[in-house]
């Protein structure tokens, strides 16, 4: 599965999960991720970014708590 969104994470600028959270915020603000767009699965994005699934999961969780994303078990993250 190809991801619809693949950010570039800067090296050495703090934890990768925070960099990914910032990338999500920025992509939403710029309109790269329109409302209702389905994000890649945690495992798919982790594989594409060469990070652990825990890194992606933590970033998705923070963004969900901030109200940027909505996650539904069995459907995905939007």
PyMOL commands that set and color helices and strands:
alter all, ss='L'
color gray80, all
select helices_A, chain A and resi 16-30+42-49+53-65
alter helices_A, ss='H'
color red, helices_A
select strands_A, chain A and resi 71-72+76-77
alter strands_A, ss='S'
color yellow, strands_A
deselect
rebuild
show_as cartoon
